[in-house]
Amino acid sequence: MLTIRSLLVVAMAAGLWAQVGPQPLPRLVQKDGRYALFVDGAPYVMLGAQVNNSSGWPAMLPKVWPAMEALHANTVEIPVYWEQLEPQPGEFDYTVVDTLLSQAREHRLRLVLLWFGTWKNGSSRYVPLWMKTGPNRYTRMMDAKGRLVDSPSPFDHATLEADKRAFAALMRHLKEADQQRTVIMVQVENEPGTWGGTMRDYSPAAQKLFEGPVPAEVLEALHKGVVAGQANWSAVFGADADEFFHAWSVARYIQQVAAAGKAEYPLPLYVNVALRDPFNAPPGSWESGGATDDVVPIWKAAAPAIDLLAPDIYSSDSPHYFKFLDLYHRPDNALFVPETGNSAAYARYFFAALGHQTIGFAPFGMDYTGYVNAPLGAPRVNEDLLAQFALNYRLSEPMMRDLARLNFEGKVHAVSEEERTHTQAIDLGPWKAVVAYGLPMFGPGNNPSGNPEPTGRALVAQLDDNRFLVAGFFCRVDFQVSDTASGKQREYLRVEEGTYQNGVFEPVRIWNGDQTDWGLNFTSSPVVLRVSLGTY
Ligand code: DGJ
């Protein structure tokens, strides 16, 4: 048994697994209130990165793969452009998708494809040319004064039907062309909704529905004690009516696109979200209609074919970051961070995301095509920048399957440094792990000052009652007995530094003396420790 298992582990790690026939479909699994993305039949963490918007073309790929290699990513998120896929109505060109598949396989990477369809950042930039001009022109939304808004109407039946047909064609093609399951998830549209302060569509078709009764599933989702069929949106939701109606309208449209695709090939599907400031959101300051935190239940009710709603996090301060992770890590929603800023300040948040049981993480704009989206992200994308993020993935890549399994079992605790607080405590029942930032390696840890920039991160994974995997960067981790009244003291029985070889922890040395007397210090080296604790 052992031999067969080790052979399988080696085969999977070497990528040979992908060559032996159809693999189980990637799927999102929920158990005991936790989620995992299963890839090749086992929990998987996407150590991801997203390329720039115009980097999904074959000519650009030579500038993509080296960046992925530098990052030690295992998954790359790349757009599929409707304007490229369907150059003429009903004629599909799969050459670009096929190139993505074959080159991703050559580079031993998994793909998350991003369907740039009806919506891209609230507008319709990626609909085919034949839908931008001529008789098949798509319909834009109308504002309250009857003016056209640069955002597609979710009530444009012809565009919906065209998007359904194109997305279904893409998924059908993947079903045929991807027995290896190189593609593990698909994003449906990109940051759908409407920018610019128009909260909903005021076209006659929209207006009629807005004045009609709120659908029963929305009332139920928001626990409104209103009898279905009795009250309209304004009566039920007051000042929120416009936004809630738009969320329902956009979600209902995307549900139909997603369902058409899923009927062809049931990969996990998600929608990404341009977020609303959870601490200060004056009306009109966010993209109405998207799955912002206030309308997640509406999206869940209206779009059951969407497996998860995923926050694009571009706030680098820790109160916002942690809040966004909390808001999208819900019993009814698996956390996935499909986009985050690529400046160095964001690198540490891979750990906080893991601590919120994320199924993946992907800084945005990670390629060498020369485009930078500063001030949203880094002013330069070069090896030095990628190295900040590569720390995370170099550490996690060899232990990814263990990390994913332990996280699915609720055993991974991970934190990222805050700006103003320089210690964090991780509650492990009888043990407490204290993470401190900005301490020297030698000497007591009374007054940590924080790192010059908040770059620290730490991870503690429980193996059994008194044994833990511990890893981190730019921090010190120390264990204490939780019950201070017991009079018991912690003793490091054994601290092994190891490497993961094909998913197995291989000790290379034992830490002792200075290396443990003051706690366990982590620098910029990717180090994993297996720590056994006792008391005296
Ligand atoms: C969020 C979008 O989803 C991305 O496609 C991109 O436009 C970034 N914003 C900005 O670079």
Residues whose N, C-alpha, C, O or C-beta is under 5 A from the ligand:
A	BS01	DGJ	E191 N373
